[in-house]
Amino acid sequence: MYSHTQNENGTYNTRCLHCFMTVASAVETQEELGQLETRHICPEKALADLLAQKISPNRPPTAPDERATWQSAVTGPSDRA
């Protein structure tokens, strides 16, 4: 999501609404704004997406060190009597 503002000289600025970073300023066309916004990698959104993918009982982990923890949480400790 981006916020667009138009300058007095007719150019545009665009700001990311996740990290509030100015993605571009003094851009002459809205088409160019779209291209610049597509290239923006938002650190706040990337972190939020990563945290949303944390281990959950419904999603098997992908990292090797997560597998043992996830398996233990799903099946319980293997040394139960």
Backbone bond lengths (Angstrom), bond angles and torsions (degrees), N, CA, C in turn:
res aa  C-N    CA-C-N  psi(-1)  N-CA   C-N-CA  omega(-1)  CA-C   N-CA-C  phi
1 M - - - 1.432 - - 1.519 108.47 -
2 Y 1.299 114.34 136.28 1.453 119.93 -176.17 1.523 110.82 -133.47
3 S 1.314 115.59 151.92 1.448 122.80 175.18 1.521 107.73 -110.10
4 H 1.325 116.81 128.35 1.458 121.42 179.34 1.521 109.31 -108.79
5 T 1.301 116.24 138.14 1.457 121.82 172.02 1.517 108.23 -129.64
6 Q 1.327 115.28 147.22 1.457 119.40 178.93 1.528 108.90 -106.24
7 N 1.314 115.22 131.96 1.458 121.90 179.90 1.530 110.41 -80.85
8 E 1.325 116.06 166.60 1.465 121.24 179.80 1.521 112.43 -59.36
9 N 1.322 117.55 -30.25 1.464 120.96 -178.23 1.535 112.75 -87.07
10 G 1.341 117.52 5.13 1.462 120.92 176.52 1.519 114.54 93.69
11 T 1.327 118.18 -6.36 1.463 120.05 177.53 1.528 108.96 -83.10
12 Y 1.333 115.74 169.54 1.466 121.60 -175.71 1.529 111.65 -119.37
13 N 1.310 115.06 151.82 1.463 122.94 168.82 1.523 106.88 -118.02
14 T 1.313 116.61 150.64 1.461 120.35 175.90 1.514 109.02 -134.77
15 R 1.332 114.75 139.17 1.463 121.24 -177.22 1.523 108.22 -130.11
16 C 1.333 116.12 136.23 1.456 122.47 177.10 1.524 108.57 -73.64
17 L 1.328 117.60 129.67 1.455 121.01 -178.95 1.526 113.00 -85.26
18 H 1.334 117.64 -2.06 1.466 120.95 175.04 1.526 110.72 -89.96
19 C 1.333 116.30 -48.04 1.469 120.11 -176.71 1.535 112.62 -110.33
20 F 1.320 117.03 -4.47 1.465 123.90 179.46 1.529 113.24 61.32
21 M 1.315 115.32 22.44 1.461 120.62 176.75 1.534 109.29 -82.05
22 T 1.327 116.64 139.48 1.458 120.14 172.87 1.522 106.76 -74.61
23 V 1.328 115.31 115.85 1.463 120.76 -177.02 1.523 109.98 -81.59
24 A 1.324 116.36 -37.87 1.463 120.24 179.45 1.521 109.16 -157.28
25 S 1.320 115.36 151.19 1.460 119.86 175.55 1.524 108.83 -137.53
26 A 1.317 114.76 153.47 1.466 122.69 179.00 1.536 112.12 58.80
27 V 1.326 116.34 38.93 1.464 121.48 177.71 1.520 107.88 -86.20
28 E 1.326 116.54 137.26 1.458 119.73 -172.74 1.524 114.64 -84.68
29 T 1.328 119.45 -27.54 1.466 120.00 -177.76 1.528 111.00 -129.99
30 Q 1.331 115.36 154.14 1.457 119.43 177.42 1.526 111.13 -70.12
31 E 1.315 117.99 -26.77 1.470 120.85 175.65 1.529 110.11 -63.40
32 E 1.320 115.69 -42.10 1.467 120.33 178.18 1.534 110.70 -65.70
33 L 1.342 116.97 -36.14 1.461 120.65 175.66 1.527 110.47 -57.79
34 G 1.326 115.94 -46.38 1.468 120.37 179.66 1.514 112.05 -59.89
35 Q 1.316 116.95 -41.22 1.469 120.78 179.16 1.532 110.85 -64.42
36 L 1.313 116.62 -42.99 1.464 120.51 -179.57 1.523 111.19 -68.32
37 E 1.320 117.40 -38.49 1.456 120.92 178.34 1.528 111.19 -65.74
38 T 1.300 117.42 -35.60 1.464 121.53 178.12 1.524 111.15 -62.46
39 R 1.312 117.27 -33.19 1.468 121.11 -179.03 1.526 113.78 -83.52
40 H 1.328 117.06 -12.19 1.470 120.69 -178.70 1.527 110.01 -70.37
41 I 1.325 116.40 127.35 1.463 122.16 173.96 1.519 106.44 -107.86
42 C 1.324 115.02 106.16 1.455 120.93 -174.66 1.525 110.19 -81.87
43 P 1.329 118.69 118.21 1.464 120.01 -179.65 1.535 112.39 -66.03
44 E 1.322 117.70 -34.76 1.465 120.87 -179.67 1.525 110.79 -67.70
45 K 1.331 116.94 -43.31 1.464 120.30 179.71 1.521 110.71 -68.65
46 A 1.330 117.25 -39.07 1.463 120.86 178.21 1.523 110.61 -61.70
47 L 1.324 117.09 -42.00 1.460 120.76 178.79 1.525 110.94 -66.79
48 A 1.322 117.45 -43.25 1.468 120.91 178.61 1.519 110.91 -61.77
49 D 1.337 117.20 -42.08 1.467 120.71 177.74 1.524 111.09 -64.14
50 L 1.324 117.27 -40.00 1.459 121.59 179.37 1.526 110.56 -64.53
51 L 1.313 117.06 -44.56 1.461 120.76 179.58 1.525 111.59 -66.25
52 A 1.317 117.19 -31.85 1.459 121.10 178.40 1.528 111.07 -69.28
53 Q 1.326 117.28 -21.21 1.458 121.75 -179.43 1.525 111.96 -94.96
54 K 1.325 118.98 10.19 1.465 121.66 179.39 1.523 110.51 -55.91
55 I 1.307 116.39 165.08 1.464 122.25 -178.21 1.519 110.33 -55.86
56 S 1.316 115.08 129.34 1.458 121.21 173.40 1.521 107.21 -134.63
57 P 1.328 118.51 156.11 1.459 120.63 -178.95 1.530 113.39 -60.12
58 N 1.304 117.21 -22.08 1.461 120.61 -177.36 1.520 113.45 -91.32
59 R 1.332 118.23 -11.19 1.458 120.97 -176.87 1.514 109.69 -122.02
60 P 1.321 117.23 113.89 1.466 119.21 175.33 1.526 109.85 -62.88
61 P 1.318 118.21 141.65 1.461 121.56 -179.05 1.523 111.36 -72.08
62 T 1.324 114.21 159.12 1.460 119.40 179.54 1.517 112.14 -105.62
63 A 1.319 118.04 -25.88 1.463 120.94 -179.84 1.530 109.88 -82.71
64 P 1.335 118.34 140.27 1.463 121.06 -177.97 1.523 113.57 -56.58
65 D 1.322 118.99 -38.68 1.456 120.47 -177.78 1.527 112.50 -73.28
66 E 1.334 117.75 -17.74 1.459 121.10 176.97 1.528 111.72 -81.69
67 R 1.325 117.58 -25.06 1.469 121.00 -172.85 1.525 112.81 -60.75
68 A 1.331 118.03 -44.75 1.465 121.37 -178.16 1.525 110.51 -64.89
69 T 1.327 116.62 -41.92 1.460 120.72 178.89 1.516 110.53 -63.93
70 W 1.325 116.54 -45.52 1.458 120.71 -179.01 1.521 110.50 -65.15
71 Q 1.318 117.35 -45.22 1.463 121.05 -179.20 1.525 110.47 -61.55
72 S 1.332 116.86 -41.62 1.451 121.13 178.41 1.528 111.19 -63.89
73 A 1.322 117.30 -38.49 1.465 121.02 -179.85 1.526 111.15 -69.10
74 V 1.326 117.04 -33.88 1.459 120.91 -177.38 1.526 111.67 -79.96
75 T 1.330 117.26 -44.36 1.451 120.42 -173.79 1.525 113.18 -100.74
76 G 1.306 117.59 -15.96 1.461 121.67 -176.14 1.505 109.56 89.48
77 P 1.323 117.49 167.58 1.476 120.57 178.64 1.523 110.79 -60.36
78 S 1.302 115.85 144.25 1.469 120.76 -177.35 1.518 113.01 -78.30
79 D 1.329 118.30 -13.83 1.470 119.82 -177.34 1.526 112.95 -95.63
80 R 1.319 117.98 19.46 1.453 120.70 177.19 1.522 110.91 -69.29
81 A 1.315 117.07 142.64 1.471 121.01 -179.75 1.503 111.13 -94.76
